[in-house]
Amino acid sequence: MAALDRTIAFLGPRGTYTNEAADAFAAALGIEQPELIECATFDDVFDCVDRGRAAFGVVGKENSLEGPVTATLDNFAFRSSAVILAETVISIHHCLLTQPGVRIEDVKTVASHAQGLAQCRRYLNERLPGRSTMIAPSTAESARLAAADPTIAGIANEYAAALHGCDIAARDIEDHLGNQTAFALIGRPGSAPQLTGEHRKTTLALFLREDKAGALHMILSEFAYAGINITMLQSRPLKQQFGDYMFFMEFSGSDTDLDVQTALSCLRLKLREVKVLGSYPVI
């Protein structure tokens, strides 16, 4: 395997849930020792793929509590030519991490990413009342802080705990146990690897010719007539004029299915652009 084919860009630092997803994709691709490129933002991940610095990228796609990741959607619609090659879903299980040997009673500050703190608010109020909180750039960074300071506890995953040598003081401290995030493996068009999964999904970006009554009904009716199950629909502003929107749509099925091809052909006659962002397996 060529060196470039082993490169995967992801939202760093090491120990994040995105890093966990990158490792899962590497295993599915058969890459035993991937070259991981840490990026500061999802924009940087897309740039790495678009400019050929990485063969693949991993970005957050949708969270079961927060909904679609708008930075990812906007890159697909307006900035990048990358496409989705596969999807995987990671369960978000937060742990309370401390320096080895530290008791919870000795913790004075709890650090994590803002979302990590928000998603564990009930646990913090009940088990660590009165402790100050510190917003870290990532959950993984909070693990590093906890490993270095006995008065700080971090909220991160087991992956980060092992990476930084932290003790796990408590597991599954999130308020909602069904918290999951879908991550997308992205690559340049035509670079789709041979991956298999439980089922296939297709993601579209749809651009209207004009904003008029019934436009959304017209789009949805094409899929209803074809019996296609739509699993996600999200509007996003076009960033040109207030009130102008485009739509992201996701459905079960492949763009090679006859009923899907028929629906897409009909939409292309009625819309300004139908952009297939990927037809891919869920692994």
Backbone bond lengths (Angstrom), bond angles and torsions (degrees), N, CA, C in turn:
res aa  C-N    CA-C-N  psi(-1)  N-CA   C-N-CA  omega(-1)  CA-C   N-CA-C  phi
1 M - - - 1.467 - - 1.530 109.37 -
2 A 1.332 117.40 130.50 1.458 122.05 -179.51 1.524 109.93 -62.66
3 A 1.351 115.24 154.04 1.462 119.75 -176.87 1.519 111.85 -59.26
4 L 1.355 117.27 -42.92 1.461 119.91 -178.55 1.518 111.62 -63.58
5 D 1.327 117.31 -34.36 1.458 120.74 -178.22 1.519 112.91 -66.22
6 R 1.342 117.16 -9.52 1.461 121.45 -179.50 1.521 112.05 -101.08
7 T 1.340 118.24 0.60 1.460 121.46 -174.82 1.522 110.87 -89.52
8 I 1.323 115.38 132.45 1.465 121.86 179.13 1.523 107.72 -133.71
9 A 1.326 116.63 119.15 1.464 121.87 176.13 1.525 108.80 -88.79
10 F 1.328 115.75 141.95 1.461 119.32 -179.16 1.528 109.36 -150.62
11 L 1.328 115.89 164.99 1.458 121.30 178.59 1.521 108.49 -77.20
12 G 1.332 116.30 110.01 1.452 121.23 -177.07 1.509 112.42 -83.31
13 P 1.340 115.15 -176.96 1.463 127.38 3.95 1.525 112.05 -83.71
14 R 1.330 116.28 -174.66 1.460 120.60 176.73 1.524 110.03 -58.66
15 G 1.315 115.02 142.85 1.454 120.26 178.34 1.510 114.51 99.87
16 T 1.345 118.20 -2.68 1.459 120.79 177.38 1.526 109.98 -79.26
17 Y 1.323 115.63 168.27 1.461 120.11 175.60 1.525 110.16 -64.71
18 T 1.342 117.35 -30.87 1.458 120.04 176.47 1.525 110.63 -65.36
19 N 1.336 116.99 -36.17 1.463 121.81 175.24 1.532 109.86 -63.12
20 E 1.328 116.26 -41.29 1.463 120.67 177.70 1.527 110.43 -61.51
21 A 1.335 116.42 -42.31 1.462 120.35 178.19 1.528 110.90 -65.67
22 A 1.345 117.31 -39.01 1.463 121.12 178.63 1.517 110.98 -60.59
23 D 1.320 116.97 -40.30 1.461 120.57 178.33 1.533 110.98 -66.22
24 A 1.343 116.06 -37.45 1.470 119.89 178.45 1.527 110.58 -64.92
25 F 1.330 116.46 -41.95 1.469 119.74 178.25 1.526 110.70 -66.83
26 A 1.332 117.35 -40.36 1.463 120.40 179.03 1.519 110.67 -59.04
27 A 1.335 116.93 -41.82 1.465 120.78 178.04 1.516 111.04 -63.50
28 A 1.344 117.16 -41.56 1.464 120.85 179.43 1.520 111.35 -65.94
29 L 1.335 116.62 -31.77 1.466 121.54 179.45 1.530 112.10 -81.78
30 G 1.314 117.32 -8.50 1.457 120.85 -177.79 1.510 113.47 78.39
31 I 1.346 117.21 23.16 1.461 121.71 179.58 1.527 107.67 -95.30
32 E 1.320 116.97 107.97 1.457 120.54 -174.76 1.533 112.33 -75.95
33 Q 1.315 117.53 -36.30 1.454 120.97 -179.96 1.527 108.99 -130.38
34 P 1.337 116.87 78.38 1.463 119.61 -177.86 1.524 111.40 -68.73
35 E 1.318 115.75 149.57 1.457 121.16 172.19 1.523 106.83 -93.09
36 L 1.322 116.68 105.63 1.461 121.87 -175.47 1.521 110.64 -91.54
37 I 1.332 115.94 130.46 1.459 122.24 179.27 1.525 108.09 -108.46
38 E 1.346 116.26 114.92 1.460 120.55 -179.97 1.524 110.12 -77.60
39 C 1.327 116.02 132.96 1.464 121.83 179.25 1.525 109.54 -122.78
40 A 1.333 115.93 151.78 1.465 120.68 -177.68 1.513 112.31 -83.28
41 T 1.339 118.22 -26.38 1.459 122.13 -177.93 1.523 109.42 -142.56
42 F 1.333 115.84 165.50 1.460 119.72 174.66 1.530 110.21 -66.07
43 D 1.336 117.93 -31.37 1.466 120.37 175.73 1.524 110.32 -57.56
44 D 1.327 116.10 -41.56 1.467 120.40 -179.53 1.531 111.27 -66.65
45 V 1.330 117.08 -34.74 1.469 120.25 177.21 1.524 109.72 -62.86
46 F 1.330 116.88 -46.79 1.466 120.51 178.31 1.528 110.93 -61.53
47 D 1.344 117.01 -41.39 1.465 119.88 -179.87 1.528 111.32 -62.46
48 C 1.328 117.18 -39.48 1.467 120.53 178.70 1.520 111.37 -59.36
49 V 1.331 116.02 -41.21 1.468 120.33 180.00 1.528 110.33 -72.75
50 D 1.320 117.34 -46.34 1.466 120.76 -177.31 1.527 112.05 -62.86
51 R 1.315 117.61 -34.93 1.466 121.50 -176.10 1.525 113.05 -93.26
52 G 1.335 116.52 2.40 1.455 120.08 175.52 1.507 115.39 81.18
53 R 1.335 118.36 11.11 1.469 120.41 177.10 1.522 111.30 -73.91
54 A 1.327 116.70 -24.89 1.464 121.60 179.49 1.520 108.88 -137.60
55 A 1.325 115.55 143.89 1.463 119.68 177.19 1.512 110.71 -73.60
56 F 1.337 116.02 -32.63 1.463 121.04 -176.73 1.521 109.86 -136.21
57 G 1.326 114.70 160.45 1.457 121.49 173.87 1.515 109.14 -137.93
58 V 1.311 116.06 157.07 1.466 121.16 176.99 1.522 108.02 -126.24
59 V 1.331 116.08 125.09 1.465 121.52 -178.93 1.520 109.42 -133.75
60 G 1.323 115.48 151.01 1.455 120.33 173.45 1.516 110.10 -68.42
61 K 1.309 116.40 138.39 1.464 121.00 -176.20 1.530 112.17 -112.64
62 E 1.315 115.96 -47.59 1.466 119.49 -179.42 1.527 109.25 -160.91
63 N 1.335 115.04 139.73 1.459 121.31 175.57 1.521 109.20 -110.64
64 S 1.330 115.81 141.49 1.459 120.09 -175.43 1.522 112.66 -66.80
65 L 1.347 117.59 -20.50 1.463 120.86 178.72 1.524 112.51 -100.62
66 E 1.323 116.71 -39.65 1.463 121.46 -173.60 1.521 113.92 -95.60
67 G 1.345 117.60 -16.36 1.454 120.96 -179.45 1.518 112.72 89.82
68 P 1.349 117.49 -164.89 1.467 121.24 -177.67 1.525 112.62 -61.08
69 V 1.329 116.12 148.42 1.467 122.03 178.25 1.528 107.29 -86.30
70 T 1.314 117.13 107.88 1.463 121.50 -171.81 1.529 112.69 -64.61
71 A 1.338 118.04 -33.64 1.470 119.95 178.74 1.520 110.78 -62.21
72 T 1.319 117.21 -37.31 1.461 120.94 177.49 1.520 110.86 -69.24
73 L 1.330 116.86 -45.43 1.465 120.33 -179.99 1.528 111.02 -60.08
74 D 1.329 116.87 -44.16 1.465 119.92 -177.93 1.523 111.85 -65.61
75 N 1.314 118.02 -35.79 1.459 120.02 175.96 1.520 111.07 -63.03
76 F 1.313 116.84 -44.71 1.459 120.24 178.44 1.523 111.50 -61.50
77 A 1.318 117.03 -40.05 1.469 120.82 -173.84 1.524 112.94 -79.91
78 F 1.336 117.84 -39.35 1.456 119.77 -165.96 1.532 115.67 -122.53
79 R 1.341 119.21 -20.73 1.458 119.10 -170.94 1.519 114.68 -116.90
80 S 1.321 117.04 -36.01 1.457 120.06 -165.12 1.525 112.08 -116.20
81 S 1.328 114.56 155.03 1.464 120.98 173.16 1.525 111.21 -102.58
82 A 1.345 117.04 3.60 1.462 121.15 -179.16 1.523 110.83 -66.70
83 V 1.320 115.25 154.76 1.463 121.36 179.08 1.530 108.83 -126.01
84 I 1.331 114.67 163.16 1.459 120.58 178.70 1.524 108.82 -84.36
85 L 1.332 115.79 127.86 1.462 121.61 -179.56 1.524 112.38 -102.20
86 A 1.326 116.96 -26.65 1.466 121.38 -179.52 1.519 108.41 -167.64
87 E 1.320 114.91 165.33 1.461 121.22 176.87 1.525 108.86 -134.53
88 T 1.315 115.52 145.44 1.459 120.70 170.94 1.520 108.15 -138.95
89 V 1.312 116.35 151.56 1.463 121.91 -178.00 1.524 108.33 -113.24
90 I 1.336 115.53 126.15 1.462 122.26 179.73 1.525 108.44 -109.79
91 S 1.321 116.32 128.40 1.465 120.55 174.16 1.525 108.97 -76.48
92 I 1.334 115.71 131.21 1.455 121.60 -177.55 1.526 108.78 -92.22
93 H 1.327 116.15 103.64 1.459 121.93 178.55 1.526 108.34 -117.17
94 H 1.330 115.64 106.71 1.458 120.42 -178.74 1.524 110.91 -82.96
95 C 1.326 115.47 143.77 1.463 122.89 176.43 1.523 108.95 -123.68
96 L 1.319 115.78 151.55 1.454 120.91 172.31 1.527 107.14 -92.61
97 L 1.326 116.55 120.00 1.461 122.44 -173.11 1.528 110.82 -112.59
98 T 1.324 115.76 140.42 1.459 120.95 177.73 1.530 110.06 -135.60
99 Q 1.309 114.18 166.66 1.466 119.36 170.46 1.525 107.94 -63.47
100 P 1.336 118.14 143.23 1.463 119.69 -178.47 1.526 112.69 -52.51
101 G 1.337 115.25 131.83 1.453 121.12 177.03 1.514 115.68 88.09
102 V 1.318 117.93 -6.99 1.467 121.40 -177.76 1.530 109.89 -81.34
103 R 1.334 115.94 137.15 1.465 120.94 175.69 1.526 109.59 -87.24
104 I 1.331 116.44 150.37 1.461 120.39 178.45 1.527 110.35 -59.36
105 E 1.331 116.55 -33.98 1.462 120.40 -178.66 1.526 112.21 -61.77
106 D 1.329 116.95 -23.62 1.465 120.69 -178.13 1.529 113.35 -88.47
107 V 1.322 116.60 -5.28 1.471 120.84 -179.13 1.525 110.01 -76.27
108 K 1.319 116.41 130.95 1.462 121.77 179.24 1.530 112.10 -108.38
109 T 1.342 116.67 -25.45 1.463 121.00 -175.77 1.521 109.57 -136.78
110 V 1.329 115.95 139.45 1.466 121.09 174.90 1.523 107.94 -112.44
111 A 1.322 115.85 124.39 1.469 121.40 -177.23 1.522 110.22 -114.20
112 S 1.311 116.28 145.55 1.460 122.25 171.17 1.523 109.05 -175.81
113 H 1.312 115.07 174.63 1.466 120.29 169.55 1.527 107.68 -60.96
114 A 1.327 116.31 153.55 1.465 120.48 -177.39 1.526 111.65 -55.23
115 Q 1.339 117.23 -39.89 1.457 119.73 179.73 1.529 110.92 -69.48
116 G 1.331 117.40 -36.46 1.450 120.05 177.75 1.518 111.38 -61.79
117 L 1.332 117.26 -43.58 1.459 121.02 177.31 1.522 111.11 -63.53
118 A 1.336 116.77 -43.92 1.462 120.81 -178.39 1.524 111.46 -65.34
119 Q 1.326 117.09 -36.09 1.460 120.99 -176.77 1.531 112.92 -78.41
120 C 1.330 117.29 -6.71 1.470 121.41 179.08 1.528 111.14 -122.85
121 R 1.314 117.33 22.49 1.460 121.45 -174.57 1.516 112.38 -59.06
122 R 1.318 118.39 -42.78 1.465 120.89 -177.74 1.531 110.79 -62.65
123 Y 1.330 116.39 -45.41 1.467 120.14 179.62 1.525 110.92 -61.45
124 L 1.331 117.35 -43.97 1.457 120.64 -178.53 1.527 110.89 -63.92
125 N 1.323 117.43 -40.40 1.468 120.73 -179.82 1.524 111.55 -66.52
126 E 1.340 116.40 -36.33 1.456 119.92 -175.88 1.524 113.35 -84.85
127 R 1.341 117.30 -39.21 1.462 120.64 -171.82 1.533 113.50 -104.11
128 L 1.332 116.83 -23.59 1.467 120.23 -178.95 1.532 110.63 -131.78
129 P 1.314 116.71 52.67 1.472 118.56 -177.26 1.530 111.23 -65.68
130 G 1.322 115.15 142.09 1.455 120.39 176.34 1.504 115.52 84.66
131 R 1.341 118.16 -8.44 1.465 119.16 177.85 1.525 110.14 -74.58
132 S 1.313 115.15 144.46 1.462 119.35 174.98 1.525 109.20 -75.97
133 T 1.304 115.99 159.39 1.467 120.81 177.94 1.530 109.57 -119.52
134 M 1.312 114.75 151.96 1.459 121.96 -180.00 1.528 108.42 -132.00
135 I 1.321 116.97 125.84 1.463 120.84 178.89 1.525 109.03 -83.87
136 A 1.320 115.94 121.83 1.459 122.88 178.59 1.528 109.58 -104.18
137 P 1.334 117.66 158.33 1.470 120.01 179.84 1.531 113.27 -61.81
138 S 1.330 117.49 -25.13 1.457 121.76 -178.68 1.515 109.07 -157.96
139 T 1.325 116.63 163.49 1.458 119.77 174.55 1.525 110.37 -63.56
140 A 1.322 116.99 -37.25 1.467 120.36 179.47 1.526 111.52 -62.48
141 E 1.329 117.56 -38.51 1.459 120.96 178.28 1.525 110.80 -64.60
142 S 1.334 117.40 -34.30 1.464 119.90 178.18 1.526 110.81 -65.67
143 A 1.337 117.12 -32.34 1.463 120.44 175.69 1.525 110.34 -65.91
144 R 1.327 116.89 -40.30 1.464 120.47 178.48 1.521 110.57 -64.58
145 L 1.333 117.31 -40.63 1.462 121.67 178.89 1.526 110.74 -63.48
146 A 1.336 116.09 -42.33 1.462 120.17 179.97 1.520 111.44 -64.78
147 A 1.332 116.67 -38.66 1.466 120.52 179.90 1.522 111.96 -65.25
148 A 1.339 116.29 -26.56 1.458 120.27 -175.46 1.530 114.16 -95.08
149 D 1.349 117.24 -16.77 1.461 120.70 -173.24 1.526 109.79 -135.90
150 P 1.325 119.22 118.09 1.464 120.93 -177.27 1.526 113.95 -68.84
151 T 1.322 118.09 -13.58 1.469 120.10 179.43 1.524 112.37 -91.20
152 I 1.336 117.48 -3.76 1.467 121.82 -177.57 1.523 109.92 -111.93
153 A 1.328 115.84 133.77 1.458 121.99 169.76 1.518 108.09 -110.43
154 G 1.306 116.65 142.24 1.467 120.97 178.72 1.507 110.88 -108.66
155 I 1.318 115.93 156.52 1.465 121.95 172.76 1.520 107.10 -114.11
156 A 1.323 115.56 112.22 1.465 121.23 -177.45 1.528 108.03 -157.36
157 N 1.338 116.33 -171.46 1.463 120.19 -179.40 1.523 111.39 -96.53
158 E 1.330 115.65 172.62 1.464 120.22 178.62 1.525 111.41 -61.44
159 Y 1.331 115.82 -31.01 1.463 122.35 179.03 1.528 110.12 -57.62
160 A 1.345 116.50 -46.93 1.465 121.43 -179.92 1.521 110.95 -70.48
161 A 1.333 116.93 -34.14 1.465 120.44 178.89 1.523 110.71 -61.31
162 A 1.321 116.21 -45.98 1.467 120.35 179.61 1.522 111.10 -66.18
163 L 1.335 116.47 -39.12 1.466 120.84 -177.54 1.529 111.42 -63.22
164 H 1.349 116.76 -40.13 1.468 120.58 -174.38 1.532 112.80 -102.72
165 G 1.328 117.86 2.73 1.456 120.59 177.00 1.515 114.37 71.57
166 C 1.324 117.20 36.54 1.467 121.40 -179.88 1.531 111.18 -91.43
167 D 1.320 115.40 154.80 1.456 121.08 166.87 1.523 109.05 -82.22
168 I 1.325 116.51 146.94 1.460 121.33 174.63 1.517 107.42 -98.16
169 A 1.337 115.84 105.97 1.462 121.14 -178.37 1.521 111.98 -77.91
170 A 1.329 116.79 -29.50 1.468 121.16 178.87 1.518 108.66 -158.58
171 R 1.317 115.23 144.30 1.463 121.52 179.10 1.529 110.91 -110.68
172 D 1.340 114.58 158.30 1.471 121.82 173.99 1.527 111.62 51.74
173 I 1.325 115.90 53.80 1.463 119.90 -177.12 1.529 112.45 -92.92
174 E 1.329 117.44 3.29 1.455 120.32 -179.93 1.523 110.66 -68.26
175 D 1.336 116.14 149.86 1.461 121.59 -179.06 1.525 111.99 -68.53
176 H 1.324 117.41 -34.18 1.460 122.32 -178.06 1.523 108.55 -116.93
177 L 1.327 117.07 113.46 1.458 120.75 -174.89 1.526 112.73 -74.18
178 G 1.329 118.22 -13.13 1.460 120.74 179.63 1.513 114.01 -91.89
179 N 1.324 117.39 16.96 1.465 121.81 -176.80 1.529 109.98 -70.00
180 Q 1.338 116.74 120.02 1.457 122.21 178.79 1.525 109.86 -137.79
181 T 1.311 116.19 152.55 1.465 121.37 175.80 1.527 109.49 -127.44
182 A 1.317 115.23 131.87 1.461 120.81 173.53 1.517 108.42 -89.73
183 F 1.338 116.30 128.52 1.458 122.27 177.77 1.521 109.45 -112.50
184 A 1.325 115.46 143.64 1.461 121.13 179.83 1.522 110.34 -107.94
185 L 1.326 115.84 135.94 1.460 122.44 168.07 1.516 106.64 -89.73
186 I 1.324 117.22 120.85 1.459 120.46 -177.43 1.522 110.30 -113.76
187 G 1.330 115.12 156.76 1.451 121.90 178.35 1.511 109.64 -160.33
188 R 1.315 116.17 176.10 1.456 119.80 178.99 1.527 110.25 -74.48
189 P 1.331 118.27 152.23 1.472 120.83 178.78 1.522 111.32 -55.15
190 G 1.326 116.22 137.22 1.451 121.07 179.22 1.510 114.22 86.34
191 S 1.346 116.65 2.90 1.467 119.60 -177.11 1.522 112.50 -104.29
192 A 1.335 117.12 14.38 1.458 120.76 -173.14 1.527 111.95 -60.11
193 P 1.340 117.40 120.86 1.473 120.28 176.40 1.517 110.47 -78.32
194 Q 1.315 116.83 166.08 1.455 121.22 178.88 1.530 109.11 -84.66
195 L 1.327 115.22 92.95 1.448 121.39 179.77 1.525 109.82 -118.18
196 T 1.302 115.96 147.29 1.463 120.78 177.81 1.518 108.67 -121.61
197 G 1.331 115.31 157.58 1.457 120.17 179.93 1.508 111.02 -157.01
198 E 1.329 115.09 -175.52 1.460 120.72 -178.08 1.528 111.33 -65.45
199 H 1.316 116.30 -39.28 1.462 120.65 178.50 1.521 108.92 -157.80
200 R 1.329 116.77 173.61 1.460 121.39 -178.47 1.520 109.73 -114.69
201 K 1.325 114.27 150.01 1.452 122.08 177.09 1.519 108.68 -131.03
202 T 1.311 115.91 158.71 1.459 121.89 176.53 1.522 108.48 -131.53
203 T 1.324 116.30 137.80 1.458 121.77 179.16 1.524 109.11 -120.12
204 L 1.329 115.85 135.20 1.461 122.46 -177.33 1.522 111.13 -124.61
205 A 1.327 116.57 152.26 1.464 123.71 165.33 1.524 106.00 -115.88
206 L 1.319 116.62 123.76 1.462 122.01 -173.45 1.524 109.89 -116.48
207 F 1.332 116.50 127.40 1.458 122.77 -177.84 1.530 109.30 -118.28
208 L 1.348 116.41 124.24 1.462 121.82 -177.09 1.525 110.99 -76.68
209 R 1.328 115.31 152.71 1.471 120.03 170.23 1.526 109.94 -70.84
210 E 1.337 115.21 -40.54 1.455 121.18 178.57 1.526 108.82 -156.95
211 D 1.316 114.84 154.97 1.460 120.30 178.59 1.524 108.01 -84.47
212 K 1.323 115.70 113.82 1.459 119.69 -179.12 1.517 110.16 -148.02
213 A 1.322 115.22 162.83 1.458 120.81 -179.09 1.528 110.40 -60.70
214 G 1.318 115.96 135.90 1.463 120.57 176.54 1.513 114.99 86.00
215 A 1.339 117.64 1.91 1.465 119.65 -176.35 1.533 110.81 -63.08
216 L 1.324 117.34 -45.40 1.459 119.76 -179.74 1.526 111.06 -67.85
217 H 1.324 116.71 -38.52 1.473 120.17 177.70 1.524 110.26 -60.93
218 M 1.319 116.88 -39.85 1.457 121.03 179.45 1.531 110.85 -61.63
219 I 1.346 116.35 -41.44 1.464 120.23 179.40 1.522 110.62 -65.54
220 L 1.312 116.10 -48.76 1.459 120.70 -176.42 1.527 112.13 -65.23
221 S 1.322 116.52 -33.74 1.464 119.35 -177.08 1.527 111.78 -64.56
222 E 1.334 117.75 -33.38 1.465 119.88 179.57 1.531 110.75 -62.41
223 F 1.317 116.78 -37.39 1.458 120.62 179.17 1.519 111.55 -78.50
224 A 1.324 116.33 -34.06 1.465 119.35 177.27 1.525 110.65 -64.88
225 Y 1.336 117.58 -42.88 1.470 121.61 179.06 1.527 111.02 -61.76
226 A 1.336 116.20 -34.89 1.460 120.59 -177.58 1.529 112.50 -86.22
227 G 1.336 117.48 -4.63 1.458 120.97 179.79 1.515 113.31 70.57
228 I 1.334 116.69 31.83 1.469 121.60 -178.23 1.523 109.44 -96.04
229 N 1.329 117.13 131.34 1.452 122.82 -177.41 1.526 110.88 -85.51
230 I 1.331 117.09 111.87 1.462 122.40 177.57 1.522 108.61 -82.92
231 T 1.338 116.39 125.83 1.464 120.67 -176.26 1.530 112.97 -106.10
232 M 1.334 117.75 -13.83 1.456 120.44 177.60 1.518 109.76 -155.60
233 L 1.338 116.47 136.92 1.465 122.16 174.56 1.514 107.17 -140.43
234 Q 1.330 116.17 125.01 1.459 121.01 -175.47 1.517 109.42 -140.55
235 S 1.326 116.90 128.99 1.461 120.44 175.07 1.523 109.31 -92.76
236 R 1.334 115.73 146.28 1.459 121.59 177.03 1.523 108.65 -139.02
237 P 1.340 117.98 140.77 1.470 119.39 178.03 1.517 111.28 -66.27
238 L 1.328 114.87 146.68 1.466 120.64 179.78 1.526 113.11 -76.25
239 K 1.339 116.97 -9.36 1.473 122.62 177.79 1.522 111.90 66.03
240 Q 1.318 116.04 25.42 1.465 120.51 178.69 1.529 110.72 -117.24
241 Q 1.318 116.59 -49.14 1.456 121.72 -178.42 1.518 108.67 -145.31
242 F 1.315 116.18 138.44 1.461 120.20 -177.89 1.531 110.36 -57.48
243 G 1.328 115.88 131.21 1.457 120.18 178.68 1.513 114.30 96.91
244 D 1.347 117.92 -6.78 1.470 121.23 178.15 1.525 109.36 -95.39
245 Y 1.335 115.84 127.00 1.458 120.61 -174.81 1.523 111.43 -132.20
246 M 1.342 114.32 157.28 1.454 121.92 168.83 1.525 106.34 -124.05
247 F 1.343 116.79 173.71 1.452 120.33 -175.81 1.534 110.95 -128.17
248 F 1.324 114.49 140.03 1.452 121.35 166.70 1.527 107.95 -101.07
249 M 1.317 115.31 138.07 1.459 120.14 179.82 1.515 109.14 -136.83
250 E 1.322 114.29 143.57 1.457 120.68 177.72 1.523 108.19 -134.57
251 F 1.332 116.39 140.20 1.459 118.92 -179.34 1.519 110.88 -148.10
252 S 1.316 115.03 161.14 1.457 121.44 177.56 1.520 109.26 -77.90
253 G 1.321 116.61 128.64 1.457 120.89 179.79 1.512 112.21 130.75
254 S 1.333 115.18 169.84 1.462 122.26 -178.11 1.521 110.30 -109.97
255 D 1.343 115.97 152.42 1.464 119.17 177.54 1.527 111.94 -72.69
256 T 1.334 116.98 -2.24 1.465 120.00 173.66 1.533 112.12 -92.72
257 D 1.342 117.98 -8.65 1.468 120.99 177.15 1.526 109.68 -69.65
258 L 1.303 116.61 140.44 1.462 121.04 -176.46 1.517 112.03 -60.59
259 D 1.343 118.14 -43.67 1.457 119.95 -178.70 1.524 111.32 -65.76
260 V 1.329 117.06 -34.67 1.463 120.68 177.32 1.521 110.42 -69.39
261 Q 1.327 117.82 -43.09 1.455 120.85 178.52 1.525 111.29 -60.40
262 T 1.325 116.48 -39.03 1.463 120.48 178.81 1.524 110.72 -64.21
263 A 1.334 116.67 -46.47 1.458 120.58 -179.96 1.530 111.03 -62.33
264 L 1.329 117.44 -42.39 1.458 120.69 -179.89 1.525 111.78 -66.18
265 S 1.322 116.52 -38.16 1.469 119.98 178.86 1.523 110.62 -63.82
266 C 1.314 116.97 -40.98 1.460 120.72 177.88 1.526 111.30 -65.22
267 L 1.330 116.39 -41.15 1.462 119.57 179.80 1.522 111.62 -65.80
268 R 1.322 117.65 -36.41 1.466 120.45 -178.90 1.531 111.55 -65.12
269 L 1.327 116.94 -23.40 1.454 120.49 176.35 1.525 112.14 -77.56
270 K 1.334 116.33 -21.53 1.462 120.59 -172.22 1.522 113.85 -109.76
271 L 1.336 117.43 -18.68 1.453 121.19 -176.20 1.526 111.35 -111.67
272 R 1.326 115.76 160.70 1.466 120.03 177.56 1.518 111.26 -68.39
273 E 1.345 116.84 -40.47 1.463 120.37 178.91 1.514 110.04 -153.96
274 V 1.323 115.46 138.20 1.457 122.84 171.50 1.526 106.42 -119.32
275 K 1.313 116.48 107.46 1.457 122.17 -175.45 1.529 109.08 -104.23
276 V 1.332 116.84 114.92 1.460 121.01 176.49 1.527 108.05 -82.23
277 L 1.324 115.89 111.13 1.454 121.08 -177.48 1.517 112.46 -83.60
278 G 1.317 116.46 -8.94 1.452 120.66 178.21 1.506 111.79 154.26
279 S 1.331 115.44 144.39 1.451 123.18 171.92 1.529 104.75 -127.60
280 Y 1.304 118.23 111.93 1.458 120.79 -157.20 1.532 112.01 -148.52
281 P 1.327 116.99 161.05 1.461 120.38 176.96 1.520 111.66 -86.26
282 V 1.327 115.65 151.37 1.463 121.46 169.81 1.522 106.23 -97.57
283 I 1.325 116.32 118.18 1.473 120.05 -172.65 1.523 111.52 -108.13
